[in-house]
Every structure is written in structure tokens, then in C-alpha cells.
Amino acid sequence: MNWQAIYAIYAFEMARTRRTLLQSIVAPVISTSLYFVVFGAAIGHRIHEIDGVNYGSFIVPGLIMLTLLTQSVSNASFGIYFPKFTGTIYEILSAPISPVEITLGYVGAAATKSVILALIILLTATAFVPVRIDHPGWMLLFLFLTAITFSLFGFIIGIWADGFEKLQLVPLLIVTPLTFLGGSFYSVDMLPPVWRTITLFNPAVYLISGFRWSFYSIADVNVTVSLGMTLVFLMLCLAVTMWIFRSGYRLKR
């Protein structure tokens, strides 16, 4: 394993974050704070508790997961798309670096940035509402697994996209709506039976449910199922990534 090459890619991507600190860190934190103000203060007065948890506290895991998913996809997709756009991707492909090492560098950096941002938002949330974490180990497990999985997903999108429009298509039209409809701001049990069944086909439900369970020991689906679904999606993303490098899909032509 060429750890020096992995670190070079990783360090370059992390340095780009430091150069765009306002866009990468400050803007998402401000946006999430506005969610707390609008949903926690305005709607929270009308919905006092869900499953025994204050509504403002209830939405914290969902908001963190919303940011984690969108930022993981965006960071990883832009990270690999930009070398394609500038043509420097051919230098990386011609270097003595394996596909695994390239993936580790880009996905590792994207996941690191997303986890840091999620932890900052968690600290920010404590300034607005009381937050407790019943299962910190599980919380970190879901946090890292989700960041890695969706960074891989974003990596795939960055390779697939042949323009900046496509780069934003999946995060804006698929990932964000699925997260909103996956129980970020409500419990799936509050829905009518038909809609509850339909909602269970949304993969974001399992991520948010498992993450919320790590905070308050309440979940819309069994935590083991949530973990299993996350691992299945991770394996699927790994398989697609390996196929891309073996076939050269949109890398060598």
C-alpha cells in the first residue's frame, strides 16, 4: 500500500477545505442553525414532544444526518470531478498508484470533512436545545459509516458527471429530498399506514432512524436493520467503484 500517495491526495483535498473555509464549514453551520430557529422555535411550540423527546432535541440527529449526507456527496463528487475537468486526472492515473489508493485518498478526505462538520453542528445544537447521547459508540459508528458510504457514492457521481449540472443533480434532486422525507423532522410512526409502508422504501429512513436511536434510544426501525442497510449500500458503492476503475468508465475516454 502506497501510504505516501494516499496522504498526498488526502492532504491536497484537506488543504482545499482550509482555503474555502466559509463555503465548506461556516455556510453549512449557519444554514443548520436556521433550521433550529425555524423548526425548533416556531414549530417546536406546537409539537412539544415526540416519543418523550423534546421536538427541538428530536430533530438534532436528522439535521446532522441531512448535513452529513449532502456534504459527503458534494465533497467527494467535486473532489474527483475537478481533476477530470482540468485534465490532471490522467497524471493521477498514470502514476504508480492503485485504484484502491486513489479511492482512499479522495473518499477519506471527503469523509473526514463531513465528520468534522457533523461534530461542529452537534456542538452548535447544544446552544439551542438539550442534547443527550445514550449510545456514543453507536453514534460514532453510524457517523463514520454514513460519511464513508456517501463519500463513496459522491465519488461515483463525480466520475459519472460530465458537467457541473450533473454534479449537482443527484444531491439536489435525490439525496436532499430523500433525507427530508426520511424522518429528519418527524417520526415515521406519525404517518398513515400506507405512507409509512411507502416511506420504508426510502434508504434515508434507516440511516436517520439508527442515528437517532444512538441519541435517544428511539427508532422507527430496528437498529440492526439500520446498520445492515448501511453496510449493504457501502458494499454496493465499493463494488461500483472497483468496476469503474477496472473498466475505465469515464476515466480513460
Secondary structure, DSSP 4 states (H G I P E B T S, - for coil): --HHHHHHHHHHHHHHHHHTHIIIIIHHHHHHHHHIIIIIIIITTT--EETTEEHHHHTHHHHHHHHHHHHHHHHHHHHHHHHHHHTTHHHHHHSS--HHHHHHHHHHHHHHHHHHHHHHHHHHHTTTS----S-HHHHHHHHHHHHHHHHHHHHHHHHH-SSHHHHHHHIIIIIHHHHHTTTSSS-GGGS-HHHHHHHTT-HHHHHHHHHHHHHHS--SS-HHHHHHHHHHHHHHHHHHHHHHHHHTTTT--
